């Protein structure tokens, strides 16, 4: 009897590994949830707008009904906010689903997709499920000071990697986990040089948290025939648990993506919460201010402790200590109830990623680093 097997590209696929959840650490260490601090998944540390929570409460008794399959009111409000038509917007169950839709619509097994190395793992994983080839271009690491560095895209090498079978280029802007992004001039130059038949996906999941004055307003890019912009309510809006994101594109690209979108893909509570969140600009200001304050605090304290730091413009930081593995740092913090992310699976050996939390969480994290019982790290 023949075995039932999936396609070859699925058999060889390495799945995405999410950050360790609080509940799992609670089971392992048998400690109270209130004593665990999760700084591993780049989540919003203070949660969603109170207006979003209230909107969810009001809708709970209607969960027996299907949601608005076309997200009519949400697309209308987003369109008004961004100066676009509803037809320029495609809603998804998180921006992850939008990535899946894009590959479903535009890729076949003869195509190639260019991603940076390292980059958000889902770009590779979802591309491989389509049987398409992944072409990687390493990011550049540049020193800003003796203990501070940044990762940057090598756009010349990305352009050089484009071949006759290249269909899509995925660019996190900024990317996770490196924080690499394209400033205004860099982005403009790249878009002008990129062939018009190659789709450029600008993943702006962290847009609402970026403080850089060099960060481009990309809405006008929807006028181009080959640009898709991804945005989400998971990060700045704090709705990660509801899974809601969206794409911005010209109407032709968007209409093709709509054809492949699953019906009722965005649940009712996600829609009403996102609608309410869009009305609470003061909450967004509060979140962005907290992230910027916490980011500066963590960089300062990590430097004081002798760590090397990789800055990003988003709500996370990479750090390392010479001679100590990232796994040792990760494990040492885990035993103290602090969950961070070991970057070894991304190929960033030695680096650990920490999400900016509340100031209480940031201080507890720094305190836990001081307490690490590792003579190599903090010699007596």
N, C-alpha and C positions, 0 to 999 in steps of 0.2 A: 504494500500500500504506500502510495506517495505521501510524503510529508506536505503539510500546508505551510508554505513559506511566503514571507512578504517579498517585495521587490529587493533586488540586491542592494540598492542604495539605502534602503531602510534597515537591512540587516547589519550594515557596517556603520550606521549612524550612532554617534555618541550623544545621548540626550542632554538637555540643559539641566544643570544642577542649581536649584535655587538656594538662597541663603538659609542657614539653619533657623527654623521657626522657634519662637519662645517656648511653645508647648513641648517641643522635643527636648530642649535643654532642661526644662523643668523636670521631665521624666528621668533624664540621665543623671542629673545632679541632685534631684529631690530637694530643690530649693523653691521658695515662693516666687510666683510670677512677678511680684512687686520688686524683687531683688535682682531681676534680670533686665539688662539694658541691651536692646537690639540696635546696633549701628552697622548693619550688614547689607541692607537692601536699598539704600538711598531713598528711604521713605520720608514723607513730611512728618516732622517730629511732634507737631501740635494738632494734627488732624484737620478735618474739613471745617468749612464755615458752619457756624451755628445755624445759619439760614438753610444750608443743605441738609443738616440733620433734621430740622423741623419739617422740611419739605418731604423727607422720607417718611417721617411719622404720619403725616397727613395722608399718605398714599398706601399705607400698610393694609388697609381693609379692602383694597381693590386688587390684591395680588392674584385673584382668580381670573383676572382679565389679561389677555396678551398685551404687550406694550405696543406703542406706536411703531409700526414696522419701518417707517421711513424717517423717524426722528424729526418730524415736520417742524415742530416749534423750536427744538434745539438748533437745528440747522438754520432756521430763520434768524434766531438770536445771534448765533455765531457769525452768520453772514453780515448782519447789521454791524456787529462789533468790528469785523475785519474789512468791511467794504467789499464783500464778495456776494455772489448769488448763491442760493442754496445748491444749485447745480454744480458748484465748484467744490462741494463738501461731501465726503464719504465718511459715515460713522462706523466705528468698529468696537468690538469687545476688547478694549485696550488697543493700543497701537500695534501690539503683537499680531492681532488678527489682520490689521491692515497690511502688514508685511506679508502675511500669508496670502491675502487676496492679490497683492501685487504680483507675487511669484506665480500664483495660479493663473492669472490673466496673461502674463507676458512671457513666461519662460517655458521652453521645452528642453529636451535633453541635448540639443545641439548648441545651446547657449552657454555663455560664460557670465559670471557675476564678479565684480571687483569689490573687495572689502579691505579695510586696513587690517594690520596685524600688530597687536590684538585689536579686537573690536567687540561690540555687543554680540554675544554668541548666537543669538537667534538669526542673524543675517546668514551665517553659514549653515546652521541647522535646517532652516526652512528652505534655503536654496537647494540643499542636498536632497530634501524630500522630493523635489521636482526632477531629480536626476541631472541637474545642470552642474557645470564645473565652477568651482570657487577659485578665483585668482586673488592672492593676497599681496599687499604692498605694505612693508613695515613702516610704522610711524617713526619719527625722529625724536630723540631725547636731547633737549638743549638745556644747558646750565644757565640759570638766572643769577645765582650767587653760589658760594662754596657749598651750601647745604640745601639749596632750593633749585629744582629743575621743572621743566614742563615737557609734555609730549606735543608734537606738532605733526600735521599731515605733510607728506611729501607729494604735493600735487603734481610736480613734474613727473615723478615716477608713476603716479596713478594714470596720468595722461598717456605716458609711454606704454603702459600695460594694456591699453585699449586695443583690441584686435577686431577682426571681421566678425567674430561671434559674440562680442561683448554686447549684452543687452541691458544690464542694470549696474549702477554704481551705488552702493550704500555708504552714506557718510553720516555718522552720528554727529550732531552739531549743537552742543558738544557731545563727544562720544563717551560711552561707559565701557571700559573702566579707565581709559587714559585721560579723558578730559580734553582731548584734541578737538579743535574747532577751526573753522575758517572765518577770519575777520572780513570786514566789508570789502576791502580791496582784493583780498585773496579769493573770496567767493566770486566776485564779479569777473576776475581774470579767469578763474577755472570754468565758469559757465560759458564764457565766450569761446574758450578753446576746446570745450568738449563737443564731440559730434552730436548733431541734432537728433540722430536716431538712437542714441544711448539714453536710457532713462536714468536720471539722477534723483535718488531718494535722499532728501535731507531730513534726518530724524531729529526733531527738536523737542524731545521729551523733557529736557531740562530748561527750556526757554524761560519759563516764569521765574527761574531761580538765578539766572545769569546776571551778573552785575557789570560786566565789561561794556565800556562805551563803544568798543569796536565790534560789537555784536550786531549783525545785519538784520533789518526788517525784511523778511523774505516773502511777504504776501504778494508783492508785485511779480515774483518769480512764477506765479501761477499763470501769467500771460504766456510763458514759454511753453512750447509744445512737449517738452521732455522732462519737466520737473514735477516731482511729487513731494510735498512737505508733510511730515508726520508730527502730530502734536497729541498731547494726552491730558487727562484730568487727574492722573495718578500722582504726579509729583507736587507741583506748586499748589494745586487745588486739594490735595490730600484725599483723593477718592480711589486709591489703589485697590482697595478691597472690592470695589464695584465694577472695575474693569471697563473703562470707557475712554476711547481715543478717537482721533479722526485724521483724515487726510485732506489736504488742500491741493487742487490741481486744476488744469484747464478742463473745460466741460467735456471734451472728447475723452480724455483719460479717465475722468471721474465716471462718465457714463459706462465705460467698459468695466470699471471696477464694481460699479453698482450691479451689473449683471451677474457677477460672481459672488456677491455678498449674500450670506445666508439670511433668510427672512427672520425678523424678530431677534437679530443678533445682539442688540443692545437692550438690556432689561429695563423695566419700568422705573425702578428705584434709581438706577444710574442716570436715566434721562432727567428725572425731576431734580435730583441732587445737582447735576451739572447745570441745569437751568438756574437754580437758586445760587449756586456758587459764582456764576458769571455776574450776578448782581452785587456781590460782596467784595468790592474793591479794597475796602479797609482791611479785610482779613488777608488779602494777598500782600498788602504792604507790610503787615505784621510778620507774615511768614518770611518774606524776602529779607526784611531787616534782621530777623532772628538768625537766618542762615548766614548772612554776611558777617554778623557779629561773632557767631560761633566758628565760622571758617577761619577768621583772623586769630581768634583765641587758640584754636587747635594748632595752627601753623606756628604761632609764637611758642607755645608750650612744648611742642614736639622738637623744635629747634633747641630750646633750652635743655631738653633731656638728651640732646646729642643725636637725634634721628635725622636722616636725610629725608626730605619731603618733596613730593611731586605735587605741585599746585594744580588745581583745576578751577574753572570758572563756575562750577556747579556746586552741589551740596555734598561733595565727598572729596577726600584727600587720600593720596597714596603715601606710605612712609616705609622706611626700612632702617635697619641697623647693621652696620658692617660686621660680618662674621656670624650673624644669627639668621637662621632660616625663617621664612615667613610662617611656616607651620609651627615653629616653636613659639613665636609671638602670638599667633592665633590661639594655640592650645593653652598658653599661659593665661591669656585674657578670658578664655572660655571657662576655665576653672574658677574664675572670680565672677562669673555671671555676665560677662561682657561679650556680646557676639559681634565680631567684625568679619571681614572676608579675606581669606587667603587667596592671593592672586596667582598662585602656582598653576592652577588649571588654565589660566589665560596665557601662560608662558612668561609671566612677569615674575620670575623667581626672585625671592627675597622681599617682594613688596606685599604690603597689607593695605587693604582699603577700609577706611572708616568713614561712615556717614556722619554729617554734622547733625547733632541732636539738640535737645534743649540745653540750656547752659548747665543745668544740674547734671544731665547725662554726660555732657562734655567734660565736666570736672571729675565725675566718677571714672570716666575712661582714663583720663590723665593720671588720676590717683592709682588706678589699677596697673597702669604701666610702671609707675614708680615701685609698686609692690612685687613686680615679677621677680620670682626667686631664680634668677639666672645669673651666675657669677660673670659670665661672658658679657652680659648686657649691662649690668650695673655692678662692676667690681667693688669690693669693699675697700 
